[in-house]
Amino acid sequence: MNRVGLIVSSLLVALAIISSTLFVVDQRQFGVVYALGQIKDVITEPGLHVKLPPPFQNVSYLDKRLLVLDSVDAEPMLTAEKQRVVIDWYVRWRITQPTEYIRVVGLDEKAGANQLNRVVRNAFQEEINKRTVKDLLSTKREALMADVKREVLQVVQGAKPWGVDVIDVRITRVDYVEAITDSVYKRMVAERQRVANELRSTGAAEGEKIRADADRQREVTVANAYREAQKVKGEGDAEAARTFAESFGKDPQFAQFYRSLDAYKASFNRKSDVMVVDPSSDFFKAMRGSGSSGAVAPAKK
């Protein structure tokens, strides 16, 4: 039994030693092999690799993919006209030389991001000091980002290369500091209100002008229509008078009878009308019978 246990223990120790000598490098990573704290080898090809067991050799990994660094602070920067602005930016970068990167920058990606953040911010501050706010908001922004990228590359590829490559530098936002922003917004609101009030005043004046012109045209149209109506009415009355005169001239008794009927119609317009008149008066002359004295009746034709 002791022999079997020894064999099993030996196998387990051998497996542990073998497993500690094998490591896998992913296609998205660099494998860095250390021997007693010194860089022994850098593995760039993915796959299964062999090393000495710890503590003789150890392995660490660095990301070889394209990395993105976003701005993390909101400290204002001064423009050429001494305006305080806040910018947001990002940088796309990657590790190209793991050995140089570890010796100059650090053991992981976080160390490179921290140092790169400082360099990019200093470059932005230097370039923004040379430009106005108008330049930052116009097409000259592209030139600003190109100059910042050039300065960053000069640092990371200078006398002590970092072993990194900066692919792109971009500005995502340019804004005034909060105090200035409030003042700018207030001025914008006041300007918009002034323009709105001016437009309202102009519109009201135009409305009054249009209404006055419409009233004038209405008065002229009504006056012309009334004049034409009176003219037509006068002509009609004259024609009616002429026709009556011709008709009544042919038969005076019929004319008197006709006028009496008009008088009766006007007097007894409603059923409730009551009149107290002497029957012998001339008002009822046309209503008395034909045998009555003084009766007036239409002439027979």
Protein Blocks (a to p, Z undefined) as FASTA:
>chain_A
ZZmmmmmmmmmmmmmmmmmmgccddfkbccdddeehiafbdcfbgcdddddddfkbccdd
ddfbdcddddfbfcdcddfkopacddddddddddfblmlmmmmnmmcfklmmmmmmmmmm
mmmmmmmmmpcfklmmmmklmmmmmmmmmmmmmmmmmmbcghiacfbdcdfbdcddfklm
mmmmmmmmmmmmmmmmmmmmmmmmmmmmmmmmmmmmmmmmmmmmmmmmmmmmmmmmmmmm
mmmmmmmmmmmmlmmmmmmmmmmmmmmmpfkbccdddfkbmklmmmpcfkbghiacdddZ
Z
